[in-house]
Amino acid sequence: MAARRADAVAPVLLSLFFLLCACAGDGGDAYLVTRVVDGDTIIIDMNGTEERVRLIGIDTPESVHPDGEQNVPYGEIAASFTKNALEGKRVRIELDAQTRDKYGRLLAYVYTDDAMFNETLLSEGHAQLATYPPNVRHVEAFAALQKDARERGAGLWAYLAEEAAEDGDAAASPQNGESGKDGAVRYAGGFIGNAGTKKFHLPACRYVPSIKEAHIVRFGTCEEARAAGFVPCKVCNPQ
């Protein structure tokens, strides 16, 4: 009987734990960052348990991908920025609707003092907007920060512009939001959804560059897109 009661109480306690964590950005417990994995992934000590935390709503260039071809030079810059800012420091976390991804990582907005580090990465140009429903609480603010960083040529946007100039590809300039290198990096991999039209596209689709920042949704598979209520674009026919 006692065992059954414990089994029944455990899920309630776990839910309460995550509810408390969701409010952490407003002054909850602070957790030590024991290691920075890359620009958008850290490991924290949560009451004696190591938790791998993936920052919500952003994506930094790859630096430690098992497939070395996926890693890019700017990934090291973004990773170093996060390491210098967070490793060995205490942070607070705020959760959204979905608390973990398919890899078991905790999904969170990470705070240092009164600043959200997810926003800092976007503002400094070290990350790009990467929206995965249902975790969209701060998407509008994130879109505005990315737009400002891109227009200023901050961080990776300057890096992309330099690459474009070297290749003589004016359309790749991050200021004009067109396809080319900007599109290739911004929309690399998976499928791109438009929350305004509820359609999803291949990254190279001609309609992708015209999607508003706040409407961009990224999916790993067609199944994920369809499950979220999106339909395939009839032009690029994503499969």
Secondary structure by P-SEA (a helix, b strand, c coil): caaaaaaaaaaaaaaaaaaaaaacccccbbbbbccccccccccccccccccccccccccccccccccccccccaaaaaaaaaaaccccbbbbbbbcccccccccccccccccccccaaaaaaaaccccbbbccccccaaaaaaaaaaaaaaaccaaaaaaaaaaaaacccccccccccccaaaaaacccccccccccccccccccccccccccccbbbbccaaaaaaaccccccccccc
